Amino acid sequence: MMANRRKKGRPVSGWIVLDKDYDFGSTEAVSKLKWLFQAQKAGHAGTLDPLATGVLPIAFGEATKTVPYVMDAT
């Protein structure tokens, strides 16, 4: 029998649209925002090269389930 593990962080849900700066990777951006909001779960819709700038949609919590729909719409 598995023990119930408590998830770390807060159950934050929703989207943030980030204007990603030059020399900052997509994974770095997600990690930083996840830490800032102390979110349990976060992910990004798409990826940008670290040398690229532009819009990077980032989903938190339950909103991460909608990432495939956002990706299909682009």
DSSP file (Angstrom, degrees, kcal/mol; ACC not computed):
  #  RESIDUE AA STRUCTURE BP1 BP2  ACC     N-H-->O    O-->H-N    N-H-->O    O-->H-N    TCO  KAPPA ALPHA  PHI   PSI    X-CA   Y-CA   Z-CA
    1    1 A M              0   0    0      0, 0.0     2,-0.3     0, 0.0     0, 0.0   0.000 360.0 360.0 360.0 134.0    0.0    0.0    0.0
    2    2 A M        -     0   0    0      1,-0.0     2,-0.2     3,-0.0     3,-0.0  -0.647 360.0-123.6 -88.2 140.4    1.3    3.4   -1.0
    3    3 A A        -     0   0    0     -2,-0.3     2,-0.6     1,-0.1    -1,-0.0  -0.549  30.6-107.0 -77.2 145.3    1.4    6.2    1.5
    4    4 A N        -     0   0    0     -2,-0.2     2,-0.4     1,-0.0    -1,-0.1  -0.638  37.2-152.5 -73.9 119.4   -0.4    9.4    0.6
    5    5 A R        -     0   0    0     -2,-0.6     2,-0.4     1,-0.0    -3,-0.0  -0.766  10.4-127.9 -95.8 139.8    2.2   12.0   -0.2
    6    6 A R        -     0   0    0     -2,-0.4     2,-0.2     1,-0.0    -1,-0.0  -0.707  25.4-122.6 -84.3 133.0    1.5   15.7    0.2
    7    7 A K        -     0   0    0     -2,-0.4     2,-0.3     1,-0.1    33,-0.1  -0.512  23.6-122.8 -74.9 141.7    2.3   17.8   -2.8
    8    8 A K  S    S+     0   0    0     -2,-0.2     2,-0.1    32,-0.1    -1,-0.1  -0.596  71.0  20.5 -81.4 145.6    4.7   20.6   -2.4
    9    9 A G  S    S-     0   0    0     -2,-0.3    30,-0.3     2,-0.1    29,-0.1  -0.290  94.4 -54.2  94.9-178.6    3.6   24.1   -3.2
   10   10 A R  B     -a   39   0A   0     28,-4.4     2,-2.1    27,-0.2    30,-2.0  -0.711  47.2-112.4-100.4 150.4    0.3   25.8   -3.6
   11   11 A P        +     0   0    0      0, 0.0     2,-0.3     0, 0.0    28,-0.1  -0.441  51.6 168.5 -81.0  68.5   -2.6   24.7   -5.8
   12   12 A V        -     0   0    0     -2,-2.1     2,-0.4    26,-0.1    29,-0.3  -0.642  10.5-173.5 -82.1 135.8   -2.3   27.7   -8.2
   13   13 A S        +     0   0    0     -2,-0.3     2,-0.3    48,-0.2    48,-0.2  -0.990  31.5  61.9-132.7 143.0   -4.3   27.4  -11.5
   14   14 A G  E     -B   60   0B   0     46,-1.7    46,-2.8    -2,-0.4     2,-0.3  -0.858  69.4 -71.4 141.5-173.4   -4.4   29.6  -14.6
   15   15 A W  E     -B   59   0B   0     -2,-0.3     2,-0.4    44,-0.2    44,-0.2  -0.896  25.6-168.4-120.1 147.0   -2.4   31.1  -17.4
   16   16 A I  E     -B   58   0B   0     42,-2.6    42,-3.1    -2,-0.3     2,-0.7  -0.999  14.1-148.3-129.1 133.6    0.3   33.7  -17.6
   17   17 A V  E     -B   57   0B   0     -2,-0.4     2,-0.4    40,-0.2    38,-0.0  -0.910  21.3-162.4-103.4 113.3    1.5   35.1  -20.9
   18   18 A L  E     -B   56   0B   0     38,-2.4    38,-2.9    -2,-0.7     2,-1.2  -0.793  21.1-141.5-101.2 133.8    5.2   36.0  -20.6
   19   19 A D  E     -B   55   0B   0     -2,-0.4    36,-0.2    36,-0.2     2,-0.1  -0.787  34.9-143.0 -88.6  93.6    7.1   38.3  -22.9
   20   20 A K  E     -B   54   0B   0     34,-2.9    34,-1.6    -2,-1.2     2,-0.1  -0.362  10.2-138.9 -68.6 132.9   10.3   36.2  -22.8
   21   21 A D    >   -     0   0    0     32,-0.2     3,-0.8     1,-0.1    31,-0.1  -0.408  30.4 -81.6 -86.2 163.7   13.5   38.1  -22.8
   22   22 A Y  T 3  S+     0   0    0      1,-0.2    29,-0.2    -2,-0.1    -1,-0.1  -0.322 111.7  19.9 -61.6 144.1   16.7   37.3  -24.8
   23   23 A D  T 3  S+     0   0    0     27,-2.3     2,-0.4     1,-0.2    -1,-0.2   0.804  96.5 111.0  65.2  33.8   19.1   34.7  -23.3
   24   24 A F    <   -     0   0    0     26,-1.0    -1,-0.2    -3,-0.8    28,-0.1  -0.942  61.3-138.1-139.0 112.7   16.4   33.2  -21.0
   25   25 A G     >  -     0   0    0     -2,-0.4     4,-2.2     1,-0.1     5,-0.1  -0.238  18.2-118.1 -73.0 159.1   15.2   29.6  -21.9
   26   26 A S  H  > S+     0   0    0     22,-0.8     4,-2.3     1,-0.2     5,-0.2   0.909 116.2  49.4 -61.0 -44.1   11.6   28.5  -21.8
   27   27 A T  H  > S+     0   0    0      1,-0.2     4,-2.5     2,-0.2    -1,-0.2   0.889 109.9  51.7 -64.7 -39.2   12.4   25.9  -19.1
   28   28 A E  H  > S+     0   0    0      2,-0.2     4,-2.5     1,-0.2    -1,-0.2   0.910 109.0  51.1 -60.8 -42.7   14.2   28.5  -17.0
   29   29 A A  H  X S+     0   0    0     -4,-2.2     4,-2.4     2,-0.2     5,-0.2   0.921 111.4  46.7 -62.6 -45.2   11.1   30.8  -17.3
   30   30 A V  H  X S+     0   0    0     -4,-2.3     4,-2.8     1,-0.2     5,-0.2   0.932 112.9  49.6 -63.0 -45.9    8.7   28.1  -16.1
   31   31 A S  H  X S+     0   0    0     -4,-2.5     4,-2.2     1,-0.2    -2,-0.2   0.910 111.6  48.7 -59.6 -43.3   11.0   27.2  -13.2
   32   32 A K  H  X S+     0   0    0     -4,-2.5     4,-2.7     2,-0.2    -1,-0.2   0.927 114.8  43.7 -64.7 -45.7   11.3   30.8  -12.1
   33   33 A L  H  X S+     0   0    0     -4,-2.4     4,-2.6     2,-0.2     6,-0.2   0.880 111.6  53.9 -69.1 -36.9    7.6   31.5  -12.2
   34   34 A K  H  X>S+     0   0    0     -4,-2.8     5,-1.9    -5,-0.2     4,-0.6   0.914 113.0  44.4 -61.0 -42.1    6.8   28.1  -10.5
   35   35 A W  H ><5S+     0   0    0     -4,-2.2     3,-0.5    -5,-0.2    -2,-0.2   0.923 112.1  52.5 -66.5 -45.4    9.2   29.1   -7.7
   36   36 A L  H 3<5S+     0   0    0     -4,-2.7    -2,-0.2     1,-0.2    -1,-0.2   0.901 119.1  34.3 -58.8 -43.9    7.8   32.7   -7.6
   37   37 A F  H 3<5S-     0   0    0     -4,-2.6    -1,-0.2    -5,-0.1   -27,-0.2   0.469 102.5-130.5 -89.9  -2.8    4.2   31.5   -7.2
   38   38 A Q  T <<5 +     0   0    0     -4,-0.6   -28,-4.4    -3,-0.5    -3,-0.2   0.886  45.7 177.7  52.0  42.3    5.1   28.4   -5.2
   39   39 A A  B   < -a   10   0A   0     -5,-1.9    -1,-0.2   -30,-0.3     3,-0.1  -0.462  36.7-142.1 -80.4 146.4    3.0   26.5   -7.6
   40   40 A Q  S    S+     0   0    0    -30,-2.0     2,-0.3     1,-0.2   -32,-0.1   0.863  86.3  16.4 -70.9 -37.1    2.6   22.7   -7.4
   41   41 A K        +     0   0    0    -31,-0.3    20,-2.3   -29,-0.3     2,-0.3  -0.999  65.8 163.1-144.5 138.9    2.6   22.2  -11.2
   42   42 A A  E     +C   60   0B   0     -2,-0.3     2,-0.3    18,-0.2    18,-0.2  -0.991   2.0 165.8-152.8 153.2    3.5   24.4  -14.2
   43   43 A G  E     -C   59   0B   0     16,-2.2    16,-3.2    -2,-0.3     2,-0.3  -0.979  26.0-120.5-160.9 164.4    4.3   23.9  -17.9
   44   44 A H  E     -C   58   0B   0     -2,-0.3     2,-0.9    14,-0.2    14,-0.2  -0.848  14.3-131.6-116.6 152.4    4.6   25.9  -21.1
   45   45 A A  S    S-     0   0    0     12,-2.5     2,-0.1    -2,-0.3    -2,-0.0  -0.846  81.7 -16.6 -99.9  99.3    2.8   25.8  -24.4
   46   46 A G  S    S-     0   0    0     -2,-0.9     2,-0.3    10,-0.1    -2,-0.1  -0.338  78.6-104.4  95.5 177.4    5.5   25.8  -27.0
   47   47 A T        -     0   0    0     -2,-0.1     2,-0.4   -21,-0.0   -22,-0.0  -0.996  17.8-153.6-144.8 148.6    9.2   26.6  -26.6
   48   48 A L        -     0   0    0     -2,-0.3   -22,-0.8     4,-0.1     6,-0.1  -0.969  30.0-109.1-122.8 139.6   11.4   29.5  -27.6
   49   49 A D    >   -     0   0    0     -2,-0.4     3,-2.2     1,-0.1   -25,-0.2  -0.325  32.2-116.3 -58.5 143.8   15.1   29.3  -28.3
   50   50 A P  T 3  S+     0   0    0      0, 0.0   -27,-2.3     0, 0.0   -26,-1.0   0.794 118.1  52.2 -56.1 -26.5   17.1   31.0  -25.5
   51   51 A L  T 3  S+     0   0    0    -29,-0.2     2,-0.2   -28,-0.2   -29,-0.1   0.516  98.5  85.4 -87.6  -3.9   18.3   33.5  -28.1
   52   52 A A    <   -     0   0    0     -3,-2.2   -28,-0.3   -31,-0.1     2,-0.3  -0.635  62.7-152.7 -96.3 154.4   14.8   34.3  -29.2
   53   53 A T        +     0   0    0     -2,-0.2     2,-0.3   -31,-0.1   -32,-0.2  -0.859  40.3  89.8-116.8 158.6   12.4   36.8  -27.7
   54   54 A G  E    S-B   20   0B   0    -34,-1.6   -34,-2.9    -2,-0.3     2,-0.3  -0.930  71.2 -27.9 149.8-171.4    8.6   36.6  -27.8
   55   55 A V  E     -B   19   0B   0     -2,-0.3   -36,-0.2   -36,-0.2   -38,-0.0  -0.602  45.0-177.1 -82.0 130.0    5.4   35.4  -26.2
   56   56 A L  E     -B   18   0B   0    -38,-2.9   -38,-2.4    -2,-0.3     2,-0.3  -0.936  16.2-147.6-128.8 106.7    5.5   32.3  -24.0
   57   57 A P  E     -B   17   0B   0      0, 0.0   -12,-2.5     0, 0.0     2,-0.4  -0.600  16.2-166.7 -75.0 130.6    2.2   31.0  -22.6
   58   58 A I  E     -BC  16  44B   0    -42,-3.1   -42,-2.6    -2,-0.3     2,-0.3  -0.978   2.7-156.9-123.6 128.5    2.7   29.3  -19.2
   59   59 A A  E     -BC  15  43B   0    -16,-3.2   -16,-2.2    -2,-0.4     2,-0.4  -0.791   3.7-159.0-106.2 146.0    0.0   27.2  -17.5
   60   60 A F  E >   -BC  14  42B   0    -46,-2.8     3,-1.8    -2,-0.3   -46,-1.7  -0.948  50.8 -34.5-123.1 144.5   -0.3   26.4  -13.8
   61   61 A G  G >  S+     0   0    0    -20,-2.3     3,-1.9    -2,-0.4     4,-0.3  -0.171 129.5   5.6  55.7-129.3   -2.2   23.6  -12.0
   62   62 A E  G >  S+     0   0    0      1,-0.3     3,-1.5     2,-0.2    -1,-0.3   0.761 122.8  70.1 -60.1 -26.8   -5.4   22.5  -13.6
   63   63 A A  G X  S+     0   0    0     -3,-1.8     3,-1.8     1,-0.3     4,-0.3   0.719  80.2  75.8 -65.7 -20.2   -4.7   24.8  -16.6
   64   64 A T  G X  S+     0   0    0     -3,-1.9     3,-1.0     1,-0.3    -1,-0.3   0.762  84.3  66.1 -63.4 -22.3   -1.8   22.5  -17.7
   65   65 A K  G <  S+     0   0    0     -3,-1.5    -1,-0.3    -4,-0.3     4,-0.2   0.696  97.5  54.6 -70.0 -17.9   -4.5   20.0  -19.0
   66   66 A T  G X> S+     0   0    0     -3,-1.8     4,-1.7    -4,-0.2     3,-0.7   0.466  77.8  97.7 -94.6  -2.6   -5.5   22.6  -21.6
   67   67 A V  H <> S+     0   0    0     -3,-1.0     4,-2.5    -4,-0.3     5,-0.2   0.896  79.1  55.2 -54.3 -45.8   -2.0   23.0  -23.0
   68   68 A P  H 3> S+     0   0    0      0, 0.0     4,-2.0     0, 0.0    -1,-0.2   0.860 106.9  51.6 -58.7 -33.5   -2.6   20.6  -26.0
   69   69 A Y  H <> S+     0   0    0     -3,-0.7     4,-1.1     2,-0.2    -2,-0.2   0.879 110.4  47.8 -69.9 -37.6   -5.6   22.7  -27.0
   70   70 A V  H  < S+     0   0    0     -4,-1.7     4,-0.5     2,-0.2     3,-0.3   0.899 111.6  51.1 -67.5 -40.9   -3.6   25.9  -27.0
   71   71 A M  H >< S+     0   0    0     -4,-2.5     3,-0.8     1,-0.2    -2,-0.2   0.878 109.1  50.4 -65.0 -38.5   -0.8   24.1  -29.0
   72   72 A D  H 3< S+     0   0    0     -4,-2.0    -1,-0.2     1,-0.2    -2,-0.2   0.750 104.7  59.4 -70.6 -23.8   -3.4   22.9  -31.6
   73   73 A A  T 3<        0   0    0     -4,-1.1    -1,-0.2    -3,-0.3    -2,-0.2   0.582 360.0 360.0 -82.4 -10.1   -4.8   26.4  -32.0
   74   74 A T    <         0   0    0     -3,-0.8    -1,-0.2    -4,-0.5    -2,-0.1   0.462 360.0 360.0 -94.0 360.0   -1.5   27.9  -33.1
